[in-house]
Amino acid sequence: MPIIIPKELPAAALLQKENVFALLQHKAVQQEIRPLKIAIVNLMPQKIATENQLLRLLSQSPLQIEVTLLKMAYHESKNTSLNHMEKFYKEFSVIQPQRFDGLIITGAPVEKMPFEDIDYWQELQEIMQWSQTNCTSVLHICWGAQAGLYYHYGVDKVRYPKKLFGVFEQEVTHFHPLVRGFDDVFYTPHSRYTGIDETQLKQAPLEVLAAGRDTGPTIFASHDHKNVFLLGHFEYHTSTLNEEYLRDMERGLDTSLPENYFADHRLGSKITNRWRGHASLFFSNWINETYQRTPYDLTIQPTKEGYRIGSELEGRDSINDD
């Protein structure tokens, strides 16, 4: 089944060109199907590119998915037109009364700054607090994962001596539905100046699902499956690290070539995508797990055990059976 997006969204033409079935909103309303509702807090500077990347992965599911793009109310995007933001993005206050099956909080190029110094930190905290009662599952990516770990569990970030930049080997460390079907070893792109305090991480009620020799722990999930944290960038396109490197060079930053990325470690040489399959699998697993736990009626109040209807607990399976 398709994702539901506006006809004018740049991703619509791109996905159709790639033979990905994107159902346009005016047609979706004619179908008697309750799609999964997923909101995306897009904090990345190249917002259209991030839209394309995430929608491509979300479209791999057989479920119909309705996507809502969110922006920060008091932060102006420098790399995306005001017209695009006003046309396709909503502010949190607009969707706050609603419930969603899933929420994605992306990375952001602010990791060198203390969380409290970021102009939208207060609003992001409000969104993260709201997500615990209004979303079945929350997927935090890169800086979004660091922000979520800090806000929910008090896990601090730590500054690296240099940028962790490239495609790095990871190993599954704990069997979990989110890594179902994974090879024992897989690869993920990383692009960040900071990691997390692993001592504090051990104190948090989280399961570490994957780690790497060069990256440390990279995928975590809360025991109740509510919060998922991904320090890498599964969503990255094949050329994304190359584009980031060229932008860093234009800004005069001391960034090394991305590791394990270019053939012969030489700029302009062949790039082999070694993460596409596991990226698709991870997002499919997340969507499936969310679908299994979310209620058919999103107005139902969630509990730790399931979803309460009157005095009985109901899950999606039992609701669908009625």
ZIWONOR-V205313 format. One record per residue. SS is DSSP state (2 for helix, 1 for strand, 0 for the rest). PHI is phi in whole degrees, -180 to 180 (none if undefined). D_FIRST is the distance of its C-alpha to the first C-alpha in whole Angstrom. Layout:
ss->SS phi->PHI d_first->D_FIRST
ss->SS phi->PHI d_first->D_FIRST
This chain:
ss->0 phi->none d_first->0
ss->0 phi->-94 d_first->4
ss->1 phi->-90 d_first->7
ss->1 phi->-106 d_first->10
ss->1 phi->-140 d_first->13
ss->0 phi->-64 d_first->16
ss->0 phi->-60 d_first->17
ss->0 phi->-85 d_first->20
ss->0 phi->-62 d_first->19
ss->2 phi->-51 d_first->20
ss->2 phi->-65 d_first->17
ss->2 phi->-60 d_first->15
ss->2 phi->-66 d_first->17
ss->2 phi->-64 d_first->17
ss->2 phi->-68 d_first->13
ss->2 phi->-65 d_first->14
ss->2 phi->-63 d_first->17
ss->0 phi->-87 d_first->15
ss->0 phi->64 d_first->13
ss->0 phi->-92 d_first->10
ss->0 phi->-80 d_first->7
ss->1 phi->-109 d_first->8
ss->1 phi->-88 d_first->9
ss->1 phi->-79 d_first->12
ss->2 phi->-58 d_first->14
ss->2 phi->-66 d_first->16
ss->2 phi->-88 d_first->13
ss->2 phi->-63 d_first->11
ss->0 phi->-67 d_first->14
ss->0 phi->-84 d_first->15
ss->0 phi->-98 d_first->12
ss->0 phi->-89 d_first->13
ss->0 phi->-132 d_first->11
ss->0 phi->-92 d_first->12
ss->0 phi->-73 d_first->10
ss->1 phi->-69 d_first->11
ss->1 phi->-101 d_first->14
ss->1 phi->-124 d_first->15
ss->1 phi->-102 d_first->18
ss->1 phi->-124 d_first->19
ss->1 phi->-87 d_first->23
ss->0 phi->-94 d_first->24
ss->0 phi->-104 d_first->27
ss->0 phi->-73 d_first->27
ss->0 phi->-68 d_first->30
ss->0 phi->-91 d_first->27
ss->2 phi->-66 d_first->25
ss->2 phi->-65 d_first->23
ss->2 phi->-62 d_first->23
ss->2 phi->-68 d_first->21
ss->2 phi->-56 d_first->19
ss->2 phi->-59 d_first->17
ss->2 phi->-64 d_first->18
ss->2 phi->-71 d_first->16
ss->2 phi->-66 d_first->13
ss->2 phi->-61 d_first->13
ss->2 phi->-74 d_first->13
ss->2 phi->-65 d_first->11
ss->0 phi->-73 d_first->8
ss->0 phi->-74 d_first->8
ss->0 phi->-74 d_first->7
ss->0 phi->-75 d_first->5
ss->0 phi->-86 d_first->5
ss->0 phi->-81 d_first->5
ss->1 phi->-129 d_first->8
ss->1 phi->-104 d_first->11
ss->1 phi->-107 d_first->14
ss->1 phi->-121 d_first->17
ss->1 phi->-94 d_first->20
ss->1 phi->-115 d_first->23
ss->1 phi->-126 d_first->27
ss->0 phi->-79 d_first->30
ss->0 phi->-67 d_first->32
ss->0 phi->-116 d_first->36
ss->0 phi->-127 d_first->34
ss->0 phi->-95 d_first->34
ss->0 phi->-72 d_first->32
ss->0 phi->-91 d_first->34
ss->0 phi->-114 d_first->32
ss->0 phi->-129 d_first->29
ss->0 phi->-62 d_first->31
ss->2 phi->-61 d_first->31
ss->2 phi->-61 d_first->30
ss->2 phi->-64 d_first->26
ss->2 phi->-65 d_first->27
ss->2 phi->-71 d_first->28
ss->2 phi->-79 d_first->25
ss->2 phi->-115 d_first->22
ss->1 phi->-111 d_first->23
ss->1 phi->-115 d_first->25
ss->1 phi->-86 d_first->28
ss->2 phi->-57 d_first->27
ss->2 phi->-59 d_first->30
ss->2 phi->-72 d_first->27
ss->2 phi->-101 d_first->25
ss->0 phi->-55 d_first->27
ss->0 phi->-71 d_first->27
ss->0 phi->-88 d_first->24
ss->0 phi->-114 d_first->22
ss->1 phi->-130 d_first->19
ss->1 phi->-73 d_first->17
ss->1 phi->-140 d_first->17
ss->1 phi->-134 d_first->20
ss->1 phi->-116 d_first->20
ss->1 phi->-113 d_first->24
ss->0 phi->-82 d_first->24
ss->0 phi->-73 d_first->27
ss->0 phi->-158 d_first->30
ss->0 phi->-84 d_first->33
ss->0 phi->-129 d_first->36
ss->0 phi->-68 d_first->36
ss->0 phi->-75 d_first->40
ss->0 phi->-89 d_first->41
ss->0 phi->-59 d_first->41
ss->2 phi->-55 d_first->38
ss->2 phi->-67 d_first->41
ss->2 phi->-91 d_first->42
ss->0 phi->-81 d_first->38
ss->0 phi->-63 d_first->38
ss->0 phi->-107 d_first->35
ss->2 phi->-61 d_first->36
ss->2 phi->-60 d_first->37
ss->2 phi->-67 d_first->33
ss->2 phi->-65 d_first->31
ss->2 phi->-62 d_first->33
ss->2 phi->-63 d_first->32
ss->2 phi->-66 d_first->29
ss->2 phi->-66 d_first->29
ss->2 phi->-66 d_first->31
ss->2 phi->-60 d_first->29
ss->2 phi->-62 d_first->26
ss->2 phi->-74 d_first->28
ss->2 phi->-114 d_first->28
ss->2 phi->-114 d_first->25
ss->1 phi->-133 d_first->22
ss->1 phi->-69 d_first->21
ss->1 phi->-144 d_first->21
ss->1 phi->-125 d_first->22
ss->1 phi->-104 d_first->21
ss->1 phi->-105 d_first->24
ss->1 phi->-119 d_first->25
ss->0 phi->51 d_first->28
ss->2 phi->-61 d_first->31
ss->2 phi->-60 d_first->28
ss->2 phi->-69 d_first->29
ss->2 phi->-63 d_first->32
ss->2 phi->-64 d_first->32
ss->2 phi->-66 d_first->31
ss->2 phi->-63 d_first->33
ss->2 phi->-70 d_first->36
ss->2 phi->-70 d_first->35
ss->2 phi->-81 d_first->34
ss->2 phi->-128 d_first->36
ss->0 phi->70 d_first->39
ss->0 phi->-87 d_first->38
ss->0 phi->-80 d_first->40
ss->1 phi->-93 d_first->39
ss->1 phi->-127 d_first->41
ss->1 phi->-85 d_first->42
ss->1 phi->-85 d_first->42
ss->1 phi->-62 d_first->45
ss->1 phi->-147 d_first->43
ss->1 phi->-64 d_first->39
ss->1 phi->-81 d_first->37
ss->1 phi->-145 d_first->35
ss->1 phi->149 d_first->33
ss->1 phi->-114 d_first->31
ss->1 phi->-123 d_first->32
ss->1 phi->-71 d_first->32
ss->1 phi->-125 d_first->31
ss->1 phi->-130 d_first->31
ss->1 phi->-67 d_first->29
ss->0 phi->-111 d_first->32
ss->0 phi->-153 d_first->31
ss->0 phi->-68 d_first->28
ss->0 phi->-156 d_first->25
ss->2 phi->-55 d_first->22
ss->2 phi->-70 d_first->21
ss->2 phi->-114 d_first->22
ss->0 phi->-62 d_first->21
ss->0 phi->87 d_first->21
ss->0 phi->-69 d_first->23
ss->0 phi->-68 d_first->26
ss->0 phi->-60 d_first->30
ss->1 phi->-122 d_first->30
ss->1 phi->-146 d_first->27
ss->1 phi->-128 d_first->28
ss->1 phi->-142 d_first->27
ss->1 phi->-70 d_first->28
ss->1 phi->-134 d_first->30
ss->1 phi->-153 d_first->32
ss->1 phi->-160 d_first->34
ss->1 phi->-96 d_first->38
ss->1 phi->-134 d_first->38
ss->1 phi->-124 d_first->37
ss->1 phi->-126 d_first->37
ss->0 phi->-74 d_first->40
ss->2 phi->-69 d_first->40
ss->2 phi->-66 d_first->43
ss->2 phi->-67 d_first->41
ss->2 phi->-59 d_first->38
ss->2 phi->-65 d_first->39
ss->2 phi->-84 d_first->40
ss->0 phi->-84 d_first->37
ss->0 phi->-78 d_first->35
ss->1 phi->-130 d_first->32
ss->1 phi->-105 d_first->31
ss->1 phi->-87 d_first->31
ss->1 phi->-97 d_first->29
ss->1 phi->-156 d_first->30
ss->1 phi->-153 d_first->33
ss->1 phi->-137 d_first->34
ss->0 phi->-62 d_first->38
ss->0 phi->-89 d_first->38
ss->0 phi->-110 d_first->35
ss->1 phi->74 d_first->36
ss->1 phi->-61 d_first->34
ss->1 phi->-132 d_first->30
ss->1 phi->-128 d_first->27
ss->1 phi->-135 d_first->28
ss->1 phi->-146 d_first->27
ss->1 phi->-71 d_first->29
ss->0 phi->-61 d_first->30
ss->0 phi->-90 d_first->28
ss->0 phi->68 d_first->25
ss->0 phi->-68 d_first->25
ss->1 phi->-114 d_first->25
ss->1 phi->-123 d_first->24
ss->1 phi->-128 d_first->26
ss->1 phi->-129 d_first->25
ss->0 phi->-78 d_first->29
ss->0 phi->-90 d_first->27
ss->0 phi->-120 d_first->25
ss->0 phi->-56 d_first->22
ss->0 phi->-75 d_first->20
ss->0 phi->-60 d_first->23
ss->0 phi->-74 d_first->22
ss->0 phi->-53 d_first->25
ss->0 phi->-94 d_first->27
ss->2 phi->-62 d_first->27
ss->2 phi->-63 d_first->30
ss->2 phi->-62 d_first->32
ss->2 phi->-64 d_first->32
ss->2 phi->-65 d_first->33
ss->2 phi->-62 d_first->36
ss->2 phi->-64 d_first->37
ss->2 phi->-66 d_first->36
ss->2 phi->-63 d_first->39
ss->2 phi->-65 d_first->41
ss->2 phi->-63 d_first->41
ss->0 phi->-87 d_first->42
ss->0 phi->75 d_first->45
ss->0 phi->-81 d_first->43
ss->0 phi->-87 d_first->44
ss->0 phi->-107 d_first->41
ss->0 phi->-79 d_first->41
ss->0 phi->-55 d_first->39
ss->0 phi->-59 d_first->36
ss->1 phi->-75 d_first->36
ss->0 phi->55 d_first->35
ss->0 phi->-125 d_first->33
ss->1 phi->-83 d_first->35
ss->2 phi->-60 d_first->37
ss->2 phi->62 d_first->40
ss->2 phi->52 d_first->40
ss->0 phi->-131 d_first->40
ss->0 phi->-56 d_first->39
ss->0 phi->91 d_first->37
ss->0 phi->-83 d_first->37
ss->0 phi->-60 d_first->34
ss->1 phi->-112 d_first->31
ss->0 phi->-105 d_first->29
ss->0 phi->-80 d_first->26
ss->0 phi->-110 d_first->26
ss->0 phi->-122 d_first->23
ss->2 phi->-57 d_first->20
ss->2 phi->-64 d_first->19
ss->2 phi->-72 d_first->20
ss->2 phi->-62 d_first->19
ss->2 phi->-61 d_first->15
ss->2 phi->-66 d_first->16
ss->2 phi->-61 d_first->18
ss->2 phi->-67 d_first->15
ss->2 phi->-64 d_first->13
ss->2 phi->-63 d_first->16
ss->2 phi->-64 d_first->16
ss->2 phi->-63 d_first->13
ss->2 phi->-64 d_first->13
ss->2 phi->-63 d_first->17
ss->2 phi->-64 d_first->16
ss->2 phi->-61 d_first->14
ss->2 phi->-67 d_first->17
ss->2 phi->-104 d_first->19
ss->0 phi->-85 d_first->18
ss->0 phi->-79 d_first->19
ss->0 phi->-67 d_first->17
ss->0 phi->-99 d_first->20
ss->0 phi->-71 d_first->20
ss->0 phi->-81 d_first->24
ss->0 phi->-73 d_first->25
ss->1 phi->-75 d_first->27
ss->1 phi->-73 d_first->26
ss->0 phi->-128 d_first->29
ss->0 phi->-65 d_first->29
ss->0 phi->-86 d_first->29
ss->0 phi->174 d_first->26
ss->1 phi->-127 d_first->26
ss->1 phi->-91 d_first->29
ss->1 phi->-121 d_first->29
ss->0 phi->63 d_first->33
ss->0 phi->-106 d_first->34
ss->1 phi->-115 d_first->32
ss->1 phi->-95 d_first->29
ss->1 phi->-126 d_first->25
ss->0 phi->-118 d_first->22
ss->2 phi->-62 d_first->19
ss->2 phi->-61 d_first->19
ss->2 phi->-70 d_first->22
ss->2 phi->-67 d_first->21
ss->2 phi->-67 d_first->18
ss->2 phi->-74 d_first->21
ss->0 phi->-72 d_first->23
